[in-house]
């Protein structure tokens, strides 16, 4: 008797971590900051209405993303942009509408993210983004992404506003920290999963700082380009990068998983 095995290939549902990944992620978080400000302030929708509207749009985007069962750049990056906006709004609502201090908000989201990672690891025994093959793993992934954006927003605002370092200095500070993480990973062999998630969290305040620097009026320490021009600029870059990824890049990493489908007998 012999066993017949068939290799079942499951596709990763998130992209490989490349320079393109970090570039478009930085653009997405920058646009998340300026777009949230544009909708809530410039259009006069207010935080509550903007939050409800963008949360509804995000849910629709995630439904399409989960339905793909593989990495499809337009669906994935649309979800990232929208979850960046919603993450910003969640933090802003706590601070501006509910009066929660930025320090408290940052601590709360740190705890929420830590709990998410703990439960994710307890259930799946890995936090690797290279094996997001199932709906449950993808759900953990997007929940963690939401909390990284909310945490990054709170930390960025805390440093720029409460500590009064300003947008440019804050951006340079977080850029330096991310560079240090990269050096620790490439030179000192920092754990890849830890390095990825630390960098992912910190790109949020990095992008938000430069987004505010470009969009905010000069009297508030910005360059005065406004949220419309800044948002459209970064949206154009995102669209171009997504088109490039869709046409040029290889499919996301795949990992064969052997599954026993049946038995056959030889006589």
N, C-alpha and C positions, 0 to 999 in steps of 0.2 A: 504494500500500500504506500502510496506517495501523496504528499500534500501539494496542492496547487495554490500558489500565492499570486495575487495580483497587486501591483503597486498602485495605490490610489494617491494621486498628486493633488494636494490641497494648496491653493494659492493664498499667499499672504494678502491681507486686506488693506495694509498700509504700506507706504512707499519705503524704499531703501533710504538710508540716511546718507545723503550725498551733499555736496556743496549746493546743488540746486534746491534740495530739500530745505536747508537752512536759510537760503536766500528768500525763497517764497514764503517760508514761515515768518521771517522777519517782516516782509512786506505785509503779510496777513495781519500780524498783531499790530503793526503801525496803523493799518487801515481800520482795524477794530476800534482803536482809540478815537481816531478822528471821525469815523462814521457814527459812532455812538454819540459823540458830542454834536455832530451835525443834526442828527434826528431829534435828539432831546432838547437842544438849545436853539439852533438856527431855524429849524422847522417849527419849533414851539410845541412839540408833542409832549414834552415833559418826560421824566424818567419812567413813570409808571406805565403810560401808554406805549412808549418806545420799548420798554422791557417786555410787555405782553405781546406786542406785534412781532418783535424779533425772536422771541421764544417760539411763537407759532411757526414762523418761517424756518427756524432751526429744526424744529421737530419734523417738518416736511422734508427738509434736506437730509436729515438723518435716516428717515424712512427710505429714501432713495439710495443713500449710501449703504445701509444694511442689506438692501435688496441685491446689491451687486455681487456679493460673495467673493469679491476680488478687488484689487486696487485699480480704480478707474480715476485718473487725475481730475477731470472736471467735477465729479461728484465728491471726491475726497476733499479737494481744496475749497469747494463751496462750503462744505460743512466746517472746515477749519476757520474760514473767514467769519462765518456766522456764529460759531461758538466763541470766537474771539470777541465779537461784539457783545454777545450775551454775557460772557464772563466779566467783561468790563462793566456792564450794566448791573450785574449782581452786586459787585463791589461798590459801585456808585450808589445804589439804592440803600445799602446798609449804612453808608457814611452820610449821604445827603438827606435821604428820606427818614431814616430811622435814628440818625444821630449816633451811630456806633463809631467809636474812635478808630482811626486807621491802624493804630497799634493792635487793638483788639481784633479788628477785621483780619489783619495779617496773621495773627496767632490762630484765629478760628479756621482760616483756610489752610494753614499749615497742618493743623490737626486733622481736618477733613481729608486732605490729600494723603497724610500718613495712614489714616484709617483705610482709605481706598486701596493703597498699596498693600497694606497688611492683609486685608480680606482677599484681594486679588491673588497675592502669593499663597495664602492659605488654601485657596480653592484650586488654583492652577499650578502652583509650585514653580512659577516663573513670572518675571515681569518683563521679559524680553518682547520687544516690538517686532522681532523677526519670526514670531510664531503666532500671529493673530489670525488663526484659522477658523475659529468658531464664533458664533454670535455672542456667547457669554464672554469670551475674551475681548471681543470688540466692544462690548458694553462697558467692561472695566476700563478699557483704553479711553473711550470717549468721556467717561466720567472723570478719569484722571486728567484728561486734557482740559475739561471745563474748570476744574479746581486749579490747575496750573495757571490758566488765564486770570481767574479771579484773584489768586494769590499774587501773581505778577503785577496786576493792576494796583493792589493794595500796597505792595512793597515799593513800587515805583512812585506812587503818590506820597507815600510816607517819607521817602528819601528826598524827593523833589520839593515837597510843600512843607511838611512838618519840620524836617531837618534843614529846609531852606537852601538846598544846594543848587537849585535851578535845573532847568531841563538839560542843558548842554553838559554840565558837570555830572549830572546823574547818568546820562547816556554814556559818557566816557567811563564812569565808575563801573557800570555793569558790563560794558564792553571789555574792560580790563579783567573783571572777574571771570567772564566767559573765556577769555584768552588763557587765563591761569588754569581753568578747568581743561582746556584743550591741551595745554602743555603737560598737565598732570596725567592725562590719558595717553598721549603719544610718547612721552618721555619716561614717566614714572609708572606707567601701566595701571592707572586708576581703573577700577571696574567699569566696563563699558556701559552697563545698564545704569549705574549711578551717575556716570558722566553725562549720559544722554539726558536723563530726567533733570539733572541740575541745570544743564544748558538750556533745556526746553523751558524751564520755569523762568530763567533769567533773560531769555530773549524777549519775554513779554515786557518787562520794564525798560529794556533797552529800546525796543521798537516804539513803545508808548512815549518815551522821553523825546525821541527824535521826531515823532509825530506831533507832539505838543510844541516842540521847538519850532517846527515849520508852520503850524496852524494857528497858534495862539497870538494875540495882539502883542505888539512890541512893549506896551506898558506892563504886560504880564511876563515879560522875559522871552517872548517868542519872536519869530521873524515876520509874522503877520500875513502869511499866505492865505489863511482861512481854511476852514474844514472842507469846503467844497473842492477847491483846487488840490489840496493835499490828498483827500480821499480818492479823487479821480486819477491823480498821478500814480498812486500806489495800486489802484485797481487796474490801470493799464499795464503796469509791470506784471501784476499777478496773472492777468489774462494771457499776456505774451509767454510767460513762463509755463503756464498750464498747456498752452498750445504746443510749445516746444516739447514738454514732457510727453504729451499724448502722441505726437508724431515721431519723435526721435528716440526717446528712451526705451530701453528694454522693459518687458513686463516685470512686475514685482517678483521678488524672490519666491521660489517654490521649494517645498520640502516633501519628498516622497514619504508616504506613510503606508507600511505594508499592512494589508488587512486580509485575513483569511476568508475567502469567499466560499470555499467548499472543498470537497475531497473527490479524488478520482482514483479508481483502482486499476492496477495493471495486472494482467493475468499472464 
